[in-house]
């Protein structure tokens, strides 16, 4: 039976349609993958791409997308409301059909190794692919974001799973993992002065908070336990 795995890379560009198109074209250039969705956000300056394919095809397509993003996105100039640490901020694999968790984790490892060795981008494995369980949560890995990673990566406990022990100044760092299907949700916040005084210091703070809330994902597998996790 056909093996299918989903991949959902998040790229730190949500405003320039030409750059987004070049990245998705790179993904589509890999044989055996189907592009399902491209969801850009101008405020977050971030695009979530969803595609499916065989494990081998998905790894190849993801690598091509990450490679193209590293060529086109300069994190030294990036501004956006969503927390981020790299041109390709996160790239999870999700089993769909006849793919085991072991295979999904192998996809994450295979991709991480290539990205680290060939593109010289620090890679952190997260969720089910995490080698260090203290770093399995994406939000924990991302603390400090791009601006704080140059110092963070020097600490022994933050040595990358793959790639150089030093931040790639242009492309940043990337988290690659294997996780469950998740349901995303948005939270819209009222920026009216009477409410913003009690919730946030200013409009920009409100936008930042909204992005952090939007980053949260509700896990279908753990819905009965009301558990929340990062994408």
Helices and strands as residue ranges (DSSP letters): E 4-11, H 17-28, E 33-41, E 46-53, H 55-72, G 75-77, E 88-97, H 101-118, E 122-127, G 133-135, H 138-142, H 145-152, G 156-158, E 173-178, E 182-184, H 193-199, H 203-215, E 216-219, G 223-225, E 228-230
